[in-house]
């Protein structure tokens, strides 16, 4: 389930390119399989499907890939759906964008309401604002008689100010349409102003319906949600809302396999949090109205044990997911799988700036996480009644002998992998300023991985790293040999065949990425002796 980002996206535009990169051009999905007589293993078909919810959309289905356990035998095939929601925000106006921008500019950097990574661009926006204001003011002043004397205030009486204003107006008119088309969506979705509430709800309702229909169809073993850019914020919200409904239907009996799998997640999650100096239950030590400086975090120093503990936590997550995927809920004749979302993959996610976009500062974001308005990975724990033990569960109101996971534990069964291309703040035209690591805000259970997409063609020859925000699944059409490193990272993150070997490679890549300096990212194969290799049992 692919969720597109900001901009006036055409239906299927994002999905077709994504499927070509992820499936059609990945020969490893079919390694060892013989070619069927009627089609190639890499073939895909675009089919109408009522689950898409629109006649403009289609389901893209595939041939069978290999079986990870028996490579010479055919295994699963995949269906790709796009959650298209650009039409919902198509009526965005300049006022919507301007009001949102003013709210972002009207922040107090002294109170740490502007994160360091966006401070440079924030200052540039203020400089631009004052340049336009000054130009118009000086043009008006040149019309006043007091400034007609060339010996008086020569700077203000310069006749060129009129031309400067005209140039800015022409440029501004051209930029205005671009800003509305691309950033109007952001303004409408991230800001909960009265005018935007119906838009936000409509986008979420569409996504929740698609998720619900996929669960009810009975066709699928596993759902992977991929969110690009603004779509990653919508993906987080959909996951939180869908899980809140599902969690109440999953009753845990003491001693059953699911209860044991939840306990394993709790244990490995606490180990992971301790490795990153975080608390299972965040203490109530600040108010959401406090200055953000007291909640600001410094990037933690990477420790090799963090990779090991993250690997163990992700294995526990996968074990819990597979058990939950077999649970059925609903009345007889209307049964459905309780939970099928196994992975969230975010690409170029602005959630790295959550304290700036979704909250007033870091303290408000901390409180939103503590009170479970936002999801954390691992989830925020509860203290078990009459015990000091930290758990994800509480006594079920439906069955006194059972427990259930609380509404914000989506990242117990769901793994989160985030691909980004963050660069230095003053190099905002290089790489992807919008993206960045999210584990610092959302918890050490997120696997952050830096990738470096490159532009192609003439522009790529001159500026290969120019604003790479839309290039996470961009595959050079004439490329031969091994896939570019950012494409290989994407394939490992989605893991279409759910191959344990792909998860091992991803974790080894994460470990190497954390131990190298930015810019030295290289694809890695699992190596005997790496710190995470021993975390994976043979299966």
C-alpha positions in Angstrom: 0.0 0.0 0.0 1.9 3.0 -1.3 0.9 6.5 -0.1 2.1 9.4 -2.3 3.5 12.6 -0.9 2.8 16.3 -1.5 2.0 17.8 -4.9 -0.7 17.4 -7.5 0.0 13.7 -8.0 -1.8 12.0 -10.9 -3.4 8.7 -10.0 -1.0 5.7 -10.5 1.9 8.0 -11.2 3.8 7.1 -8.0 2.7 3.5 -8.0 3.9 2.5 -11.5 7.5 3.8 -10.9 7.5 2.1 -7.5 6.4 -1.3 -8.9 8.9 -1.1 -11.7 11.8 -0.5 -9.3 10.7 -2.8 -6.5 9.5 -5.8 -8.5 10.0 -5.7 -12.3 13.7 -4.9 -12.2 14.7 -7.0 -9.2 15.9 -10.3 -10.6 16.7 -11.7 -7.1 13.0 -12.2 -6.6 13.0 -14.9 -9.2 16.5 -16.4 -8.8 16.4 -20.1 -9.2 12.9 -20.2 -10.8 12.3 -21.5 -14.3 10.5 -19.2 -16.7 6.8 -20.2 -17.0 5.5 -20.9 -20.5 3.0 -18.0 -20.6 4.9 -15.1 -19.1 8.1 -13.9 -17.6 8.6 -14.0 -13.8 9.0 -10.2 -13.7 5.7 -9.6 -15.5 3.0 -7.4 -13.8 -0.5 -6.6 -14.7 -2.7 -3.6 -14.0 -6.2 -4.7 -13.1 -9.4 -2.9 -12.0 -10.3 -3.7 -8.4 -13.1 -2.4 -6.3 -10.8 -2.2 -3.3 -9.0 0.8 -4.8 -12.1 2.8 -4.3 -11.8 4.7 -7.6 -12.1 4.0 -11.3 -9.0 6.1 -11.8 -6.9 3.6 -9.8 -5.9 0.0 -10.5 -4.3 -2.8 -8.6 -1.0 -3.9 -10.0 -0.5 -7.7 -9.5 2.6 -9.8 -10.2 3.7 -13.2 -11.2 5.0 -15.5 -8.5 8.3 -14.8 -6.9 10.6 -17.5 -5.5 9.9 -19.2 -2.2 12.6 -18.0 0.3 12.6 -21.4 2.0 12.7 -23.4 -1.3 14.2 -21.1 -3.9 13.5 -23.4 -6.9 9.8 -23.4 -6.1 7.3 -20.5 -6.8 6.2 -18.6 -3.7 4.0 -15.6 -3.2 2.9 -13.0 -5.7 2.3 -9.4 -4.6 -0.5 -6.9 -5.2 0.3 -3.2 -5.1 -2.3 -0.6 -4.2 -2.0 3.2 -4.2 -3.7 5.3 -1.6 -4.3 8.4 -3.8 -5.5 11.5 -1.9 -4.3 14.5 -3.9 -7.8 15.2 -5.0 -8.9 15.8 -1.4 -6.5 18.8 -1.1 -6.9 20.1 -4.7 -8.8 23.2 -3.5 -5.9 24.5 -1.4 -5.4 28.2 -1.7 -2.7 30.7 -1.3 -4.3 31.8 2.0 -4.0 28.2 3.3 -0.3 28.1 2.5 0.4 31.7 3.7 -1.3 31.1 7.1 0.6 27.9 7.7 3.9 29.5 6.7 3.2 32.4 9.1 2.6 30.0 11.9 6.0 28.4 11.2 7.8 31.7 10.9 6.3 33.0 14.1 8.4 30.8 16.3 10.8 31.7 19.0 14.3 30.3 18.2 15.6 31.4 21.6 13.0 29.1 23.2 14.2 26.2 20.9 11.0 26.3 18.8 13.0 26.1 15.6 15.2 22.9 15.3 18.8 23.3 14.3 18.3 21.4 11.1 15.7 23.9 9.8 17.1 27.1 11.5 19.2 28.0 8.4 16.2 27.8 6.0 14.0 29.5 8.6 16.3 32.4 8.6 16.5 32.5 4.8 12.7 32.7 4.7 12.7 35.7 7.1 15.4 37.4 5.0 13.3 36.9 1.9 10.3 38.3 3.7 12.1 41.4 4.7 13.6 41.8 1.3 10.2 41.9 -0.3 8.8 44.2 2.3 11.8 46.6 2.1 11.6 46.6 -1.7 8.0 47.6 -1.7 8.5 50.2 1.1 11.5 51.8 -0.7 9.5 52.0 -4.0 6.7 53.8 -2.2 9.2 56.2 -0.5 10.7 57.2 -3.9 7.3 58.6 -4.7 7.5 61.0 -1.8 8.7 64.6 -2.5 11.2 64.5 0.4 13.2 61.8 -1.4 13.3 63.6 -4.8 16.5 65.4 -3.8 19.4 63.1 -4.9 21.5 64.3 -2.1 19.0 63.1 0.5 19.0 59.4 1.4 20.5 58.3 -1.8 19.9 54.7 -1.0 16.2 55.1 -0.5 15.8 57.4 -3.4 17.4 55.0 -5.9 15.0 54.8 -8.9 15.8 51.1 -9.4 13.7 50.1 -6.4 10.6 50.0 -8.7 12.2 47.6 -11.1 13.3 45.4 -8.1 9.7 45.3 -6.9 8.4 44.4 -10.4 11.0 41.6 -10.7 10.1 40.2 -7.3 6.4 40.4 -8.2 6.9 38.5 -11.4 9.1 35.9 -9.7 6.6 35.6 -6.9 3.7 35.0 -9.2 5.5 32.1 -10.8 6.5 30.7 -7.5 3.1 31.2 -6.0 1.5 28.5 -8.2 4.3 26.0 -7.3 4.0 26.6 -3.6 0.2 26.1 -3.6 0.5 22.9 -5.7 3.3 21.3 -3.7 3.1 22.7 -0.2 -0.7 23.5 -0.1 -1.2 19.8 0.7 1.2 20.1 3.7 -0.5 23.2 5.0 -3.9 21.5 4.8 -2.9 18.2 6.4 -0.5 19.0 9.2 -2.5 22.0 10.5 -5.6 21.2 12.4 -7.3 24.5 11.8 -11.1 24.4 11.4 -11.0 24.7 7.6 -8.6 21.7 7.4 -10.3 19.3 9.7 -12.7 17.8 7.1 -9.7 17.4 4.7 -7.7 15.6 7.3 -10.6 13.3 8.1 -11.4 12.6 4.5 -7.8 11.5 3.8 -7.8 9.3 6.9 -11.2 7.8 6.1 -10.1 6.8 2.6 -6.9 5.2 3.9 -8.7 3.3 6.8 -11.3 2.0 4.3 -8.6 0.6 2.1 -6.9 -1.0 5.0 -10.1 -2.5 6.3 -11.1 -3.8 2.9 -7.7 -5.5 2.5 -8.1 -7.2 5.8 -11.6 -8.3 5.0 -10.8 -9.6 1.5 -9.2 -12.8 2.9 -6.6 -12.7 0.1 -3.5 -11.5 1.9 -1.0 -12.7 4.4 0.8 -9.5 5.0 0.4 -5.7 4.3 3.4 -3.4 3.9 2.6 0.4 4.1 5.1 2.6 2.2 4.7 6.4 2.8 6.7 9.0 0.9 7.1 12.5 2.2 3.8 13.9 3.5 2.4 10.5 2.9 4.5 9.2 5.7 2.7 11.4 8.2 -0.7 10.1 6.9 0.7 6.5 7.1 1.6 7.1 10.8 -1.9 8.4 11.5 -3.6 5.5 9.6 -1.5 3.0 11.5 -2.4 4.6 14.9 -6.1 4.7 14.1 -6.3 1.2 12.6 -4.4 -0.4 15.5 -6.5 1.4 18.1 -9.5 -0.3 16.7 -7.9 -3.7 16.2 -6.2 -3.8 19.7 -9.5 -3.9 21.5 -10.5 -7.0 19.5 -7.4 -9.0 20.3 -7.8 -10.7 23.7 -4.7 -12.3 25.3 -5.0 -15.3 27.6 -2.1 -15.9 30.0 0.2 -18.6 28.7 -1.0 -18.6 25.1 1.6 -18.1 22.3 0.5 -14.5 21.6 0.8 -13.6 25.2 4.3 -15.0 25.2 5.2 -13.1 22.0 4.0 -9.9 23.5 6.2 -10.6 26.6 9.2 -11.1 24.3 8.5 -7.8 22.6 8.2 -6.1 26.0 11.5 -7.6 27.2 13.5 -6.9 24.0 11.9 -3.4 23.8 13.1 -2.5 27.3 16.6 -3.7 26.5 16.6 -1.5 23.4 15.4 1.5 25.3 18.1 1.0 28.0 20.7 0.8 25.3 19.6 4.3 24.0 19.2 5.8 27.5 15.4 6.1 27.2 12.7 5.1 29.7 9.9 2.5 29.0 7.4 5.0 30.6 8.5 8.6 30.0 8.4 10.5 33.3 5.9 13.3 33.6 8.6 16.0 34.2 7.6 18.7 31.7 4.5 20.5 30.5 3.6 20.9 26.8 3.8 24.6 27.4 7.4 24.5 28.7 10.3 26.0 26.7 11.5 23.5 24.2 15.2 23.9 25.3 14.8 21.6 28.3 13.5 18.8 26.1 16.0 19.2 23.3 18.0 16.1 22.6 21.6 15.6 21.4 22.1 12.8 18.9 23.2 9.7 20.8 26.5 8.1 20.2 26.0 4.9 18.4 26.9 1.8 20.4 27.3 -1.6 18.7 25.0 -3.2 21.3 22.2 -0.9 19.9 22.2 -2.7 16.6 22.1 -6.1 18.3 19.2 -5.1 20.5 17.3 -3.6 17.6 17.8 -6.8 15.6 16.4 -8.8 18.5 13.5 -6.4 18.9 12.6 -6.6 15.2 12.7 -10.4 15.4 10.3 -10.3 18.3 8.1 -7.9 16.4 8.0 -10.3 13.4 7.1 -13.3 15.6 4.2 -11.3 17.2 3.0 -10.2 13.9 2.7 -13.7 12.4 0.7 -14.9 15.4 -1.6 -11.9 15.3 -2.1 -12.4 11.5 -3.7 -15.7 12.2 -6.2 -14.3 14.7 -9.7 -13.9 13.3 -12.3 -11.4 14.7 -15.9 -10.7 13.9 -19.1 -12.7 13.9 -19.4 -16.0 12.1 -19.7 -15.5 8.4 -18.1 -12.0 8.7 -14.8 -13.0 10.1 -11.6 -11.2 9.1 -7.9 -11.2 10.1 -7.4 -9.2 13.2 -4.1 -7.6 12.0 -2.1 -7.8 8.8 0.2 -4.8 8.7 3.8 -6.1 9.2 5.9 -3.1 8.2 5.9 0.7 7.8 8.5 2.0 5.4 8.9 5.8 5.2 10.8 7.6 2.5 11.9 11.2 2.7 9.8 11.6 5.8 9.2 15.1 7.4 8.5 13.3 10.7 12.1 14.0 11.4 10.9 17.6 12.0 7.9 16.5 14.1 8.7 19.0 16.9 8.4 21.8 14.3 5.6 20.6 12.1 3.3 18.7 14.5 4.0 20.5 17.7 5.2 23.8 19.1 8.5 22.5 20.4 10.2 19.4 21.7 8.4 19.5 25.1 4.9 19.4 23.4 6.1 16.5 21.3 7.4 14.7 24.4 4.0 15.1 26.0 2.2 13.9 22.9 4.3 10.8 22.9 3.9 10.3 26.7 0.1 10.6 26.5 0.0 8.3 23.4 -1.3 10.9 21.0 1.6 9.8 18.8 3.1 6.3 18.4 6.5 5.4 19.8 8.8 2.5 18.9 9.0 0.6 21.1 5.6 1.7 22.4 5.1 3.6 25.7 4.8 1.0 28.5 2.3 0.7 31.4 3.2 -0.3 35.0 1.4 -3.6 35.7 -1.1 -3.4 38.5 0.3 -4.3 41.9 3.8 -4.7 40.3 6.8 -2.7 39.1 6.8 -4.6 35.8 6.5 -2.6 32.7 4.1 -4.0 30.1 2.2 -3.1 26.9 -1.1 -4.6 28.2 -3.9 -4.0 30.7 -6.8 -6.0 32.0 -9.5 -6.4 29.3 -12.8 -4.8 30.1 -14.5 -7.6 28.0 -13.0 -10.6 29.8 -11.6 -10.4 33.4 -9.3 -13.4 32.7 -7.8 -11.7 29.7 -5.6 -8.7 28.8 -5.2 -6.6 25.7 -2.6 -4.3 24.3 -3.2 -0.6 24.7 -4.2 1.6 21.8 -0.7 3.0 21.1 1.2 -0.3 20.8 1.2 -0.5 16.9 5.0 -0.7 16.9 4.9 -3.9 18.8 3.9 -6.0 15.8 4.8 -3.4 13.1 8.4 -2.8 12.2 9.4 0.8 11.1 12.2 1.4 8.6 13.0 5.0 7.6 15.1 5.8 4.5 16.4 9.4 4.4 19.0 11.6 2.7 19.8 14.2 5.3 22.6 16.7 4.7 24.1 19.7 6.5 21.5 22.5 7.1 23.4 25.0 5.0 23.5 22.5 2.1 19.7 22.4 1.9 19.8 22.2 -1.9 21.9 19.1 -1.7 20.3 15.8 -0.6 16.9 16.0 1.0 16.3 18.6 3.6 12.7 17.4 4.2 14.0 14.0 5.4 16.1 12.8 8.2 16.4 10.3 11.0 13.2 9.8 13.1 14.4 7.5 15.8 15.5 10.5 17.9 11.8 11.7 18.1 9.9 8.4 17.8 12.2 5.9 19.6 15.1 3.6 19.0 12.8 0.9 17.5 12.9 2.8 14.2 15.6 1.6 11.8 17.0 4.8 10.3 19.1 4.3 7.2 20.8 7.0 5.2 20.8 6.6 1.4 22.1 8.7 -1.4 20.0 8.8 -4.6 21.6 10.5 -7.6 20.0 12.5 -10.4 20.4 11.3 -13.9 20.5 13.0 -17.3 22.0 16.4 -18.1 21.0 18.0 -14.8 22.3 14.9 -13.0 25.7 15.3 -14.7 25.9 18.9 -13.4 24.3 18.5 -10.0 23.9 14.8 -9.1 22.8 15.5 -5.5 20.4 18.3 -6.2 17.3 18.0 -4.1 16.9 14.2 -4.0 13.5 14.2 -2.3 11.6 12.5 -5.1 14.4 10.0 -6.1 14.1 7.2 -3.5 12.7 4.7 -6.0 14.2 6.3 -9.1 16.1 3.7 -11.1 18.2 4.8 -14.1 16.5 3.3 -17.2 19.8 2.3 -18.9 21.5 1.1 -15.7 23.1 -2.4 -15.9 24.6 -4.6 -13.3 24.0 -4.2 -9.6 21.2 -1.9 -8.5 22.2 1.5 -7.0 22.6 1.3 -3.3 19.5 3.4 -2.5 17.4 1.0 -4.6 18.9 -2.0 -2.8 18.2 -0.4 0.6 14.5 0.2 -0.5 14.1 -3.5 -1.6 15.5 -4.8 1.7 13.3 -2.4 3.7 10.1 -3.6 1.9 11.3 -7.2 1.8 8.6 -8.3 -0.6 9.2 -12.0 -0.2 9.5 -11.7 3.6 12.9 -13.4 3.3 14.9 -13.6 6.6 18.1 -13.2 4.6 16.9 -9.8 3.5 16.3 -8.8 7.1 19.8 -9.9 8.0 21.3 -7.8 5.2 19.3 -4.8 6.2 20.5 -5.0 9.8 24.1 -5.5 8.7 23.7 -2.4 6.5 22.2 -0.4 9.4 25.2 -1.4 11.6 27.7 -0.3 9.0 25.8 2.9 8.3 25.9 3.9 12.0 29.6 3.2 12.2 30.6 5.2 9.1 30.7 8.9 8.6 27.9 10.5 6.5 28.5 10.0 2.9 30.2 6.6 3.2 27.1 4.5 2.8 27.7 1.3 1.0 25.6 -1.8 0.5 26.7 -4.7 2.7 26.2 -8.4 2.8 25.9 -10.3 6.0 29.3 -11.2 7.3 30.3 -13.8 9.9 31.6 -11.9 12.9 29.4 -8.8 12.5 27.7 -7.8 15.7 24.2 -8.5 14.4 24.8 -11.8 12.6 24.4 -13.8 15.8 21.0 -12.3 16.5 19.4 -14.3 13.7 18.6 -17.9 14.2 18.8 -20.3 11.3 15.3 -20.9 9.9 
